[in-house]
Amino acid sequence: MDGHPRVEVCTETEEYRSRVSTGLHKHHPLPTIYVRLDRQFTSRAETNLIRFATKVVNRWYCRKTMLIGDAAHVFPPFGGQGIATGIRDAQALSWRLAMMSNLQVSPSVREHILTGWSQERRHAWEAATLSTKLNGSIVNQRSWLGGFFYRLYMRIIWSLPGGAWSRTKKAFKDKLVYNSQTCPDGFFLESQGGGRKVAQVWVRRIGEEPRLSDTVFLRHLSHLSILVLVRSPQDIDSTSIAEAIRASGVPSTILSTEDITYLDVSGGRLQAQQETEKRVYHACPTSELMVEGITTLRGYHEDAIQNRLQKGVKYVLLRPDFFIHSVAMELPGLQRNLETVREYFEERI
Ligand SMILES: Cc1cc2nc3c(=O)[nH]c(=O)nc-3n(C[C@H](O)[C@H](O)[C@H](O)COP(=O)(O)OP(=O)(O)OC[C@H]3O[C@@H](n4cnc5c(N)ncnc54)[C@H](O)[C@@H]3O)c2cc1C
């Protein structure tokens, strides 16, 4: 093995076990990655052992202090996860803080909302850690031969016709999906299709430039939004949706008719018949974007939003971080989902 890197990836170590038994690491059940280098790495590598750890806090907030980014977790350098995870912590916290401030929630509701936030972020940390460990084991192949064959395999896959396309397409799949087991206090309804992210596509309204859908759906940091998948002109019905919002009791400070976007999924450009003040968009195919000088990534598809949803879904209730709270096929279902939103922000006994 001389001259080639070796790796030991451990989930438990003697030191870790002793720390747990003495209570020192009681709240840090950290899987630890040990990377052993057989070649001389630096003159300071006296033992030839360099330790990488992934760590997470046991408590993400206390009163008015919340931990985000590296203050809450650290990763080994194999995944490039540090910056994105930190930004997502902040994004997921910011709209909750804005909503709590607008609604003047009680301390018990505040506790519940922040607990939900920390459970979701902890779940995201677990997912990022898994991919980091996987990358670590790939880039630090135990044997020179293993590394050689892995790189050869990847080169072949990427050079095959359709290989690059299928690998890039994978990147468009949502990898982070919250569930009610790891996030029992999370702000989503798993049973109603919530907990995953809505896809992002280019959309356009008659007479306007194409825009990325995230910038269209989100109009207010502290508001939820409703995305309506339009298959017939009758689906563009702000009055009935307004009535469902009113009947559910969700405060207008977090959701109003201003937060509704219609996405024409009929393929027939229904929006052309609509008044321009209505927010009716269609998703732009690559050919339409090319005319505008916009190049899409491989794997882009204008139907990505509906393709990620169950067939027949009409109403998508979105959080400001583009995670789906819940979906519904009909208005009564939307109203029921909205009622659970109201309950989430109500006093807890
Ligand atoms: C060598 C290296 C390479 C990396 N490469 C990547 C990569 O390729 N991709 C990736 O995603 N991540 C990478 N990371 C991780 C990434 O840099 C961090 O995850 C990210 O910077 C964390 O951001 P943060 O804002 O949470 O913390 P920091 O960037 O550490 O910011 C904290 C700030 O708080 C300041 N501060 C600390 N204490 C106090 C105090 N008491 N009062 C006032 N200010 C204080 C610090 O000076 C610092 O400016 C790398 C890290 C290192 C070290």
The ligand as a MOL file (V3000), in Angstrom:
LIG
                    3D

  0  0  0     0  0            999 V3000
M  V30 BEGIN CTAB
M  V30 COUNTS 53 58 0 0 0
M  V30 BEGIN ATOM
M  V30 1 C -10.3950 25.3640 4.0450 0
M  V30 2 C -11.8830 25.3070 3.9620 0
M  V30 3 C -12.4980 25.0000 2.7550 0
M  V30 4 C -13.8780 24.9560 2.6570 0
M  V30 5 N -14.4610 24.6410 1.4510 0
M  V30 6 C -15.7910 24.6400 1.3360 0
M  V30 7 C -16.4230 24.3800 0.0900 0
M  V30 8 O -15.7750 24.1530 -0.9230 0
M  V30 9 N -17.7740 24.3970 0.0370 0
M  V30 10 C -18.5330 24.6340 1.1290 0
M  V30 11 O -19.7470 24.6360 1.0370 0
M  V30 12 N -17.9560 24.8710 2.3220 0
M  V30 13 C -16.6190 24.8860 2.4630 0
M  V30 14 N -16.0520 25.1450 3.6790 0
M  V30 15 C -16.9170 25.3760 4.8270 0
M  V30 16 C -17.4690 26.7970 4.8030 0
M  V30 17 O -16.4010 27.7180 4.7090 0
M  V30 18 C -18.2510 27.0470 6.0850 0
M  V30 19 O -19.2230 26.0260 6.2140 0
M  V30 20 C -18.9500 28.4000 6.0560 0
M  V30 21 O -18.0240 29.4280 5.8780 0
M  V30 22 C -19.6870 28.5970 7.3730 0
M  V30 23 O -20.2460 29.8630 7.3640 0
M  V30 24 P -20.7110 30.5060 8.7170 0
M  V30 25 O -21.2290 31.8680 8.3510 0
M  V30 26 O -21.6230 29.5890 9.4340 0
M  V30 27 O -19.4110 30.6180 9.6370 0
M  V30 28 P -18.0730 31.4300 9.3520 0
M  V30 29 O -17.8200 31.5480 7.8990 0
M  V30 30 O -17.0480 30.8010 10.2250 0
M  V30 31 O -18.4260 32.8740 9.8860 0
M  V30 32 C -18.4570 33.1840 11.2620 0
M  V30 33 C -17.9990 34.6320 11.4110 0
M  V30 34 O -18.2120 35.0200 12.7600 0
M  V30 35 C -17.0720 35.7260 13.1970 0
M  V30 36 N -17.0110 35.6110 14.6490 0
M  V30 37 C -16.6770 34.5440 15.4020 0
M  V30 38 N -16.7700 34.8390 16.6990 0
M  V30 39 C -17.1970 36.1110 16.7710 0
M  V30 40 C -17.5020 36.9890 17.8580 0
M  V30 41 N -17.3930 36.5980 19.1260 0
M  V30 42 N -17.9110 38.2220 17.5590 0
M  V30 43 C -18.0560 38.6220 16.2770 0
M  V30 44 N -17.7960 37.8490 15.2190 0
M  V30 45 C -17.3710 36.5990 15.4670 0
M  V30 46 C -15.9060 35.0510 12.4880 0
M  V30 47 O -14.8060 35.9020 12.4270 0
M  V30 48 C -16.5110 34.7930 11.1190 0
M  V30 49 O -16.3430 35.8870 10.2580 0
M  V30 50 C -14.6720 25.2100 3.8060 0
M  V30 51 C -14.0450 25.5200 5.0120 0
M  V30 52 C -12.6850 25.5800 5.1020 0
M  V30 53 C -12.0520 25.9540 6.4110 0
M  V30 END ATOM
M  V30 BEGIN BOND
M  V30 1 1 1 2
M  V30 2 1 2 3
M  V30 3 2 2 52
M  V30 4 2 3 4
M  V30 5 1 4 5
M  V30 6 1 4 50
M  V30 7 2 5 6
M  V30 8 1 6 7
M  V30 9 1 6 13
M  V30 10 2 7 8
M  V30 11 1 7 9
M  V30 12 1 9 10
M  V30 13 2 10 11
M  V30 14 1 10 12
M  V30 15 2 12 13
M  V30 16 1 13 14
M  V30 17 1 14 15
M  V30 18 1 14 50
M  V30 19 1 15 16
M  V30 20 1 16 17
M  V30 21 1 16 18
M  V30 22 1 18 19
M  V30 23 1 18 20
M  V30 24 1 20 21
M  V30 25 1 20 22
M  V30 26 1 22 23
M  V30 27 1 23 24
M  V30 28 2 24 25
M  V30 29 1 24 26
M  V30 30 1 24 27
M  V30 31 1 27 28
M  V30 32 2 28 29
M  V30 33 1 28 30
M  V30 34 1 28 31
M  V30 35 1 31 32
M  V30 36 1 32 33
M  V30 37 1 33 34
M  V30 38 1 33 48
M  V30 39 1 34 35
M  V30 40 1 35 36
M  V30 41 1 35 46
M  V30 42 1 36 37
M  V30 43 1 36 45
M  V30 44 2 37 38
M  V30 45 1 38 39
M  V30 46 1 39 40
M  V30 47 2 39 45
M  V30 48 1 40 41
M  V30 49 2 40 42
M  V30 50 1 42 43
M  V30 51 2 43 44
M  V30 52 1 44 45
M  V30 53 1 46 47
M  V30 54 1 46 48
M  V30 55 1 48 49
M  V30 56 2 50 51
M  V30 57 1 51 52
M  V30 58 1 52 53
M  V30 END BOND
M  V30 END CTAB
M  END
